[in-house]
């Protein structure tokens, strides 16, 4: 299994509306690609001392690397562009790829 992790940093006052958009629009669109089996939304509980705002991690689980690569190559650019159009620099995203070992 492969986990595609997208950690987003945003202002606290944007959190509620952003989560509503993520749950109601963005995540359903990502899941509709058929590339992922599951998704989890998590809030980081401890931020760096100089870090204002919130950090939310969205973790999409793919069956294998081929499924992730299909998403990356065919869907990710458009999905990321939609987010940038809507939020610009208000939401900063850091992406990482993890392999489930057990």
N, C-alpha and C positions, 0 to 999 in steps of 0.2 A: 504494500500500500504506500501511496505517496500523499503527503500533505502539502498543499499549496497554502502558505501562510501569508496573509496580507495584514500588516500591523499599520493602523492609521492613527495619526496624531491630529487632534482637532480641539478647538476651544470648547470649554465646558458648556457655554451657552448654546452651542450648536449641536450638542450630543443628542438630545431628544429628537429633533427634526431629522438629523442625519440617520439615526437608527431607524426611524420610521420609514425613511426612503430606502435604506438598505434592506429592511425586512419586507417592505411592500413592493419594491420595484427591482432594485439591483440584484439582490441575491436570487430571487426567483428567475430573473433573466439568465444569470450564470448557471443555475441548476438546470434550466431548460435546454442548455447546450448538450446535455447528456454526458458530459465529460466527468462529472463528479457524482459520487455516491451519497455524500453526507456533507453537512456544513455545521460549524459551531461558531458562535459569537461569544467572545470573552473580553472582559475589561482587565487590563493590567492593574493590579492592586497597589503596586509600589512604583512610583515614578522617580526619576532623578530629582534631586533637591531643587535644581534650577529649572525644572520642567513645569510649565504651566499648561493647563488643559488636561485632556484625557487621552489615553491610548487604548484603542480597541483592536483586538486581533480577530480576524475572520479566517477560519481554517476550513478549507475545502479538501475533502478526501477523495482521491482518485484511485481506481483499481490498480493502475500501473503507470509507468512513465509515458507510455504511448498515449494514454488518455489525457494526461497533463499536457503533453506536447501538442495534441490535437487542439486543446483549449488555447494554449499559448499562441499557436500559429494561426488559428482560424477565428478566434473570438476575442482574445485579450485586448488587442489594440483598440477595437471599437468600444469595449466595455470601459477601458481606462479613459478613453476620450470623452465618453458620456459623463464620467465622474468629474473630469477636469472642467468640462463645460459648465456643469452645475455648481461646483464648489471652488474651482480655481485653486489658489494657494491656501485656502482655508482648511483643506484636508491634505495632509502629507502622508504618503503611503510608502512603506518599506516592505518589499516582497522577499520571501525566502522559500526554499523548497526543502522538505524533510522526508526522510524515509522511515517508515514505521518498522522497528526491529522486533517488536514483541508486544 
